[in-house]
């Protein structure tokens, strides 16, 4: 991208495509759609191949490049490669960078700094959270006629489990799919328009979770995605995408913000199902007293 735009350019090419969409010609929009639909792989091919795949001329592709702020095709490719490298950054790489930046700050209160970063994440997350998407997600989850399936990734499965444990009390009809993708087809056989699929998927995005979301959307299900970036691959299949900041002051990503968004979602669903939730909670207490002998 042009140096003069460095201070205001979007973080990713996908974000830049969304920002310029309104100013594109029909031919440029076709090329942009091809890049979005095959992101980022299409942009890593030679420009002539990309143009053929998009059904656009080389001149159209060059005009799209200019509107994105790139001077040449290889500049776009460099940006896409950098995005891929960032997505694949390992905890080891982040830990090495973290040690390098904190080597001379031994006297600092690191615990306070760590907590401050998490607090900043929470503030940024709830400040930027898409209110309409949040309300859509809550309404879908509060519809007792809809079956709910919840899935997470390697670490985010714990968040999926947290959501399920609350919702099975508040509304029932909820199932945690589990992290073993070989068992998913058995749970997906009845997915349709009466299904809500909630997926947690963060960097490094899991191809199996992305495919599950795409399959569910194709079958007419409502997909709710909780993730760390607007251009997460599964967002293309989601009716509602809720984003939480995951950067931390250490080597590992933080799930504090996504946990808080999950808790906010549970709170809103409980509000929307106030009567049903109260009745179910009452029955749970009766069962607890009978089964566990609790007063």
N, C-alpha and C positions, 0 to 999 in steps of 0.2 A: 504494500500500500504506500501511497505517497507520504513522504516524510512530514509534510505539512499537516497531515491528518492524524498523525500518530497520537496526539493527545485526546482525540475524540472518536477514534475508530472503534467499531465493535470488537469484542474479544474473539469472535470466531467468524468464519465466512458465512456460516448458517445464519448468524444474527444479522450480518450485513445484508444478506439476501432478503430477509424479512423487512429490513428498514427501507430498502429501495424498491420494494415490490410495486408500490403505487405509481412509480415513475417509469415503469418499463413498457416498451412497446409489446404487442402480441408476440412478435418473433423473439424478443429478448426474454419475455416471460416463459416461452417454451424452453429456451435454453436454461433458464434459472430453475424451472421445474425439473428438468432432467438432472441437474446437479443435486437438487434437494432429494429427489427420489433415489439417487444412487450415491448418497453422500457418505464418505468423501471420495470413494473409489473413482467415480467418473472424472473428477478433477485431477486425478493423478495420471490419467492416460494422456497421450499426445493430443494437442488441440484439434488436429484434423479428425481424430477418432471421436473425440467428444462432440464435435460439430455434427458428424454423421449420426451418432447415437441420438443427439437432440433434435435432428431434423432441421438444423439451422445452418446458415452460412458462416464462414469464418469471420466475415465482417460483423455479423450479429454478435458472435462470441466476443470479438474485440470491443464492441460497444458495451457489452455487459461487463467485461473486465474493467473498462474505464469507469463505469458507474459504481463498481465495487471499490474503486480506488487503487487498482493494480495497473502497473505500467506494462506488464508483459505476462504471458501465460506461466512462465517459470516462477514469477513472483507469487501467483496464486498457489502453485504447487508447493512452494516453500512454506507458505502459511499453513496449508493443509497438513504437510509433514510435521510442522511444529505442533499443531493441534494433536496429531496422533501420538507424538512423543510425550506430550503432556498427559494424555489420557492413560498412557502406559507407564507413567512414572511409578516406580516401585517405592515401598516404604524405605528400602535401603537407600535409594537415591535421595529421598526427602530427608532421611536421617543424616546422611552425609552433608547435605546442604545446611541442615539445621545446626550441626556441630560446627560447621565453618563459620556460620554467622553468630554463634554464641560463644566462640572460643575465648573472647576477651570480655565476657560479661559475667564472670564468676561471682561478683558481688551483688548482682541483681537479684531481686525476689522473683525467681522463676515461677513459683506457684501462683503468685499474683498475676504475672504476665500471662500465664496459661489461662487462668480464670477470666482475665480481661478479654482475651481473644474469643473465648466461648460466649461471653456476654455480648461482644460485638457481633458475633455470628447470629445470635438470637435477635438482636435489634435489627440487623440488616434483613434477616429472613422475614420477620413479621412486618417490617416496613414495606417490603417489596412483594409480599405474598399476594397473588392474584385473588382478589376477593370473590369475583364471579366464579372462578374455577373452584375455589374452596367451597362455596355454597352449593355448586353443582355436585361436587363430590359428597357433601353431607346429605343432600337430598336423595341421591342415588342410594346411599348406604342406609338411609332411614326408611326406605320403601320396603315393608315386610314381604311384599310379593316377589322381591328379587333375591335370588340366591347369590351369596358373596363368596368368592374365592380369593385368597390372599397368598402372595408369593414374595419371597425375598431372595437375596443373594448370599454370598459366602458369609458376610457379617450382618447384612441387613435383615437376614431371616429372623433375627431376634426382634426387630421392630415389627415384622409381619406377625410374629407370635403375640407380641404385646397388643396389637390391634385386634387380633382374633379373640384373645382372652376377654377383652372388654365387650366386643360386639356380641359374642355368644351369650352374654348375660343380658345385654340391652335389647337384642332383637332376635337372636337365633338364626338358623339357616346360614351359618358361616363356617367355612372350612379353610384350614391352613393347608396349602398344597404340599408344602415340604420342599426341601432343597434337592432331592434326587429326581432329576428331570426324566429319568427312564420310567418313573411311575406317573408322570403327568397325563399321558393320554387317557388313562382310566378315569381321571378327574375331569377331563375336558370333553368327554363324549356328549354331555348334555348341555354344553355351553350354548347360549343363544341370547335372544333379546331380553330375556328375564334374568340375565346374569350380570353381575358386577365383578370385574376382576381388578383387584388392587395389587399393584406391583411396586416393589422397592428395588430400584436399580441405580447404582452410582458408579462413578469411575473406579475400576475399569469395568465398563459396561459388559454384562454377560449376554452373549449371543442367544443362549437358550431362553432367557427371560424376554429378550426382544422378540424372538420368534413366537413365544407364548402370547405376548400382547398383540402381535399382528394377527395371529390365528383367532384370538378372541374377538378382535375388532371386525374381522371378516365375517364372523358368525353373528354379528349384530350386538355383541355384548358391549356394555359401557366399561371402558378401561380408565382407571384412575392411577396415575403414576406419581410416586414420590421419589424425587431424584435431586441431583446437585446442579443441574444445568438445563437451560431451556432447550438446548439442541441435543439432549440425550437421545440416543437412537430410538428408544421406545416411545418418545414423545409423539412421533409421527402417527402412532396408533391410539393415542390417549384422547379421551374426551375432556379430561381435566388433568393438568400437570401442576403439581405443587412442589416448589423448589426450596431446598434448605441449604444454607452455607455449610460446607464441610471442612474448610481449611482449619488447621490447628497450629499451635505453637510447637508441635512436636513432629515426630516422624509419621504418625498415623492420622488418617482423616478422623474428624469428629462427627458423631451422630447425634450430638446434643440438639441441634436445630430440628432435625427430622423427627427426633423423639418428641420434641415440643409440638411440632405440627401434628403429629399423630395424636397426641393428647388433646390438642385443640379440636381435632376432627371428632374424637370420641365425645368430647363435651358437647359439641354442636349436634351430633346425632342424638345424643341423650335428650337434649332440649327439644329437638324436632319430634322425638318419640316419647314425650313426657309421660303420657298416660300408659302406653304400652310398657315403657321402661319401668315405671313405678310398679305396675302389676307383676312384671317378671322379677324385679328385685324382691318384691314381697314373697313370691313363691320360692325364690332361692333361699331366703331367710328361713322359711318354713321347712324346706328340705334340709337345710343345714342343721336346724334345731333337732329334727327327727333323726338324721343320720349320724350327727356328731355329738348330740347331746348338749348343744350350745344354747344358752338362753337368749 
